[in-house]
């Protein structure tokens, strides 16, 4: 399964302590199977899209 995460910084390791409590679904590391959704978020922040293969 390929999952995508759009971010404004490079993610080398998931650290939930850096996530915020008041996001849509609470504290977490949000990912999607939809490349275009992650890409749109990522490019709106001016960075390259990051992906993880699981």
Secondary structure, 3 states (H helix, E strand, C coil): CEEEECCCCCCCCCCHHHCCCCCCCCCCCCCECCHHHHHHHHHHCCCCCEEEEC
